[in-house]
């Protein structure tokens, strides 16, 4: 008997809302030291959140910076910086 449960494509699976500063920096072509230095100075090229003792980068802002389209076809929108 075959299953009728639809299988999801890897790009359709739930994607994280935030990624680590290190991962975001690597996507932008920078190393760990530079990414953390820019984040501490408030000069990272996209929005960075400070959660406890860790940094997190919203994926939506990173996609907008890279001019990337979401796997479901939506164009990423740049989140406005509050401050």
C-alpha positions as CSV (number, residue, x, y, z in Angstrom):
1,X,0.0,0.0,0.0
2,X,1.3,3.5,-0.8
3,X,1.2,6.4,1.4
4,X,-1.0,9.3,0.5
5,X,0.8,11.7,2.9
6,X,2.4,14.5,0.9
7,X,6.1,14.8,1.3
8,X,7.5,18.2,1.6
9,X,10.3,19.5,-0.5
10,X,13.3,20.6,1.6
11,X,12.8,24.3,0.5
12,X,9.2,24.1,1.8
13,X,10.1,23.0,5.3
14,X,9.9,25.5,8.1
15,X,12.9,27.8,7.8
16,X,14.3,29.5,10.9
17,X,13.3,33.1,11.5
18,X,16.8,34.0,12.8
19,X,20.3,32.6,12.3
20,X,23.5,33.0,14.2
21,X,25.7,36.1,13.6
22,X,28.5,33.7,12.5
23,X,26.3,32.1,9.9
24,X,25.1,35.5,8.6
25,X,28.7,36.8,8.5
26,X,29.8,33.8,6.5
27,X,26.9,34.3,4.0
28,X,28.2,37.8,3.6
29,X,31.8,36.7,3.1
30,X,33.2,37.8,6.4
31,X,34.9,35.9,9.2
32,X,34.0,35.6,12.8
33,X,36.1,38.4,14.2
34,X,34.8,41.0,11.7
35,X,31.2,39.9,12.1
36,X,31.3,40.3,15.9
37,X,33.3,43.6,15.6
38,X,30.7,45.1,13.3
39,X,27.8,43.8,15.4
40,X,29.3,45.3,18.6
41,X,29.8,48.6,16.8
42,X,26.2,48.6,15.4
43,X,27.6,48.5,11.9
44,X,26.6,45.0,10.7
45,X,25.0,45.4,7.2
46,X,21.6,44.1,8.4
47,X,19.6,44.1,11.6
48,X,21.2,42.2,14.5
49,X,19.3,41.2,17.6
50,X,21.0,40.8,21.0
51,X,19.3,37.9,22.9
52,X,20.9,37.4,26.3
53,X,24.6,36.9,25.6
54,X,24.2,35.9,21.9
55,X,23.6,37.7,18.6
56,X,20.9,36.6,16.2
57,X,20.2,37.9,12.6
58,X,16.7,37.9,11.3
59,X,16.7,35.8,8.0
60,X,14.2,38.1,6.3
61,X,16.6,41.1,6.6
62,X,19.5,39.1,5.4
63,X,17.5,37.9,2.4
64,X,16.6,41.5,1.6
65,X,20.2,42.5,1.8
66,X,21.2,39.7,-0.6
67,X,18.1,40.4,-2.8
68,X,16.9,36.9,-2.4
69,X,13.5,35.4,-3.0
70,X,11.8,33.1,-0.5
71,X,11.5,29.5,-1.7
72,X,7.7,29.9,-1.8
73,X,8.1,32.7,-4.3
74,X,7.6,35.7,-2.0
75,X,10.1,38.5,-2.3
76,X,11.9,39.2,0.9
77,X,11.2,42.6,2.5
78,X,13.7,44.6,4.4
79,X,12.6,45.1,8.0
80,X,12.9,48.6,9.1
81,X,15.4,49.4,11.9
82,X,14.0,50.9,15.0
83,X,16.2,53.0,17.0
